[in-house]
Amino acid sequence: MDKLIKDKILGLVLIIIIVLGGGYFSFTTWQQYSEISSQKAEQQAQLETKQQELEKLQNEKKASEAQEVKKTVSTSGKIIYEVPGQQFTAEASFGIMFENLLANISNSGIRIRSIRYNYSPSNDRIITATQESGGGYNACELSFVAVGNYAQFQNFFKSLAKEKYLSNIYEIYIEPYDKDKTILINRFKVRLYTKTI
């Protein structure tokens, strides 16, 4: 009987040791899991903060690059006319620019004999410079043959220089009319620029 009681006590002690050992093991495992979970949450928060900082820096870099492109493209304080790209083709984006140019011609009093359009002028420095920064810029070269006197052409070129949108005069060839030397025949090229956004 004593042996039976000793075996039961020994079994009971073993069960208590196993239960206590299991409880201790479970507690330490849960504690480690809790620490790992809090560290993971902390690291996740840090990662999100770092990602936000990275996005902010990338946006600032893009904005800075866009400003650099604008500074490179814009000369003499002039700006490039911007049009929504989904509404207009590259050719159609010049509509307002053509209207302004023709209004300047009409106001100056010169007469146009012919106009030729070139929507892809070769070796344009502005288009070449902006292609590296993502493009979206368009150029149109207009070749004019016009007739007028000195004062009319002077007024036209002054009004073109006062335009707020960027345009460049590339070639000018002036010759007097054979029958009246006060009348000039002027061949000139104007390049207009737009940006589709």
C-alpha atoms as one frame of an Amber mdcrd trajectory, in Angstrom:
protein
   0.000   0.000   0.000   2.834   2.313   0.831   4.301   1.576  -2.547   0.995
   2.376  -4.234   0.742   5.694  -2.356   4.368   6.505  -3.187   3.720   5.723
  -6.883   0.605   7.924  -6.875   2.473  10.762  -5.151   5.377  10.362  -7.579
   2.934  10.367 -10.511   1.177  13.403  -9.094   4.507  15.214  -8.618   5.480
  14.327 -12.196   2.134  15.653 -13.490   2.588  18.874 -11.482   6.144  19.253
 -12.813   4.964  18.635 -16.387   2.060  21.076 -16.015   4.269  23.733 -14.429
   6.997  23.126 -17.033   4.446  23.312 -19.854   2.910  26.460 -18.381   6.338
  28.060 -18.020   7.257  27.063 -21.584   3.929  28.408 -22.898   4.372  31.650
 -20.959   7.930  32.239 -22.222   6.889  31.326 -25.785   3.928  33.715 -25.596
   6.193  36.420 -24.155   8.703  35.951 -27.011   5.863  36.010 -29.558   4.532
  39.209 -27.988   7.969  40.853 -28.168   8.446  39.746 -31.783   4.973  41.054
 -32.684   5.654  44.442 -31.111   9.053  44.625 -32.849   7.411  43.713 -36.142
   4.749  46.414 -35.681   7.459  48.924 -34.805   9.526  47.974 -37.860   6.420
  48.099 -40.065   5.722  51.640 -38.836   9.340  52.620 -39.519   9.127  51.076
 -42.996   5.955  53.026 -43.789   7.599  56.234 -42.575  10.676  55.555 -44.714
   8.463  54.804 -47.752   6.606  58.090 -47.258   9.914  59.947 -46.996  11.144
  58.199 -50.156   7.974  59.123 -52.059   8.292  62.711 -50.865  11.923  62.874
 -52.018  11.011  61.317 -55.382   8.204  63.851 -55.877  10.556  66.698 -54.953
  13.123  65.348 -57.413  10.515  65.130 -60.189   9.338  68.656 -59.433  12.926
  69.879 -59.439  13.602  68.148 -62.763  10.431  69.652 -64.210  11.576  73.107
 -63.063  14.981  72.500 -64.658  13.297  71.524 -67.921  11.150  74.655 -67.771
  14.237  76.763 -67.120  16.069  75.067 -69.975  13.169  75.328 -72.380  11.988
  78.810 -71.495  14.118  81.644 -72.834  13.786  85.394 -72.309  11.124  84.804
 -69.663   8.760  83.255 -72.198   6.723  80.185 -71.420   5.697  77.242 -73.557
   1.993  77.012 -74.295   0.546  73.960 -72.498  -2.499  72.038 -73.713  -4.215
  68.922 -72.339  -2.721  66.034 -74.325  -5.860  63.901 -74.385  -7.927  66.623
 -76.035  -5.584  67.629 -78.862  -3.093  66.002 -81.201   0.372  67.514 -81.492
  -0.681  69.336 -84.684  -3.940  70.628 -83.189  -2.138  71.927 -80.095  -0.824
  74.873 -82.158  -4.285  76.341 -82.842  -4.017  79.219 -80.340  -0.414  79.882
 -81.354  -1.433  80.135 -85.046  -4.273  82.458 -84.121  -1.927  84.757 -82.152
   0.641  84.762 -84.954  -1.942  85.545 -87.643  -3.409  88.307 -85.461   0.075
  89.857 -85.161   0.498  89.648 -88.933  -2.899  91.223 -89.541  -2.318  94.001
 -86.982   1.048  94.895 -88.479  -0.421  95.278 -91.967   1.836  92.880 -93.853
   0.347  90.576 -96.489   1.039  86.852 -96.604   1.708  85.269 -99.993   2.272
  81.720 -98.723   2.704  79.658 -95.557   4.229  76.187 -95.300   3.912  74.087
 -92.143   6.508  71.630 -90.864   5.441  69.755 -87.711   8.782  68.001 -87.287
  11.589  70.503 -87.834  14.993  68.852 -87.919  17.661  69.555 -85.322  15.468
  71.626 -83.034  17.504  72.260 -79.876  14.512  72.694 -77.591  12.819  69.455
 -78.652  16.134  67.562 -78.435  16.817  68.950 -74.931  13.345  68.089 -73.654
  13.161  64.553 -75.053  15.570  63.361 -72.354  13.246  64.685 -69.640  10.162
  62.825 -70.800   9.163  64.777 -73.890   5.649  65.991 -74.432   6.971  69.030
 -76.306   5.927  69.816 -79.878   7.428  72.142 -82.473   5.981  73.590 -85.662
   8.012  75.557 -88.180   6.098  77.994 -90.376   7.798  79.244 -93.529   6.308
  82.552 -94.682   6.584  84.598 -97.822   5.208  88.027 -96.937   4.997  91.496
 -98.507   5.062  94.827 -96.688   7.126  97.924 -95.958   9.890  98.399 -93.393
   7.616  99.790 -90.694   5.108  96.945 -91.078   7.778  94.270 -90.728   9.299
  96.123 -87.787   5.897  96.193 -86.048   5.349  92.496 -86.740   8.727  91.393
 -85.367   8.296  93.609 -82.277   4.844  92.159 -81.575   6.248  88.637 -82.037
   9.002  89.425 -79.526   6.408  90.678 -77.011   4.352  87.455 -77.143   4.386
  85.646 -73.795   4.652  82.214 -75.439   7.950  80.923 -76.753   8.556  81.263
 -80.496  11.820  81.578 -82.409  12.616  83.262 -85.694  15.055  81.045 -87.582
  15.630  82.582 -90.978  14.939  85.979 -92.478  15.619  86.839 -96.090  14.510
  90.306 -97.227  14.649  91.726-100.741  13.050  94.848-102.202  10.296  94.577
-104.775  11.632  95.387-108.281   8.939  97.937-109.197   8.815  99.754-105.796
  11.861  99.661-103.496   9.803 100.698-100.442   7.957  97.372-100.600   9.823
  94.347 -99.279   9.447  90.665-100.030  10.317  88.840 -96.835  10.916  85.114
 -96.441  11.151  84.070 -92.813  10.676  81.012 -90.621   9.051  81.031 -87.203
   9.070  78.042 -84.842   6.275  77.665 -82.339   6.315  75.360 -79.314   3.636
  73.641 -77.271   3.626  71.078 -74.493   0.956  68.414 -74.178   0.222  67.717
 -70.508
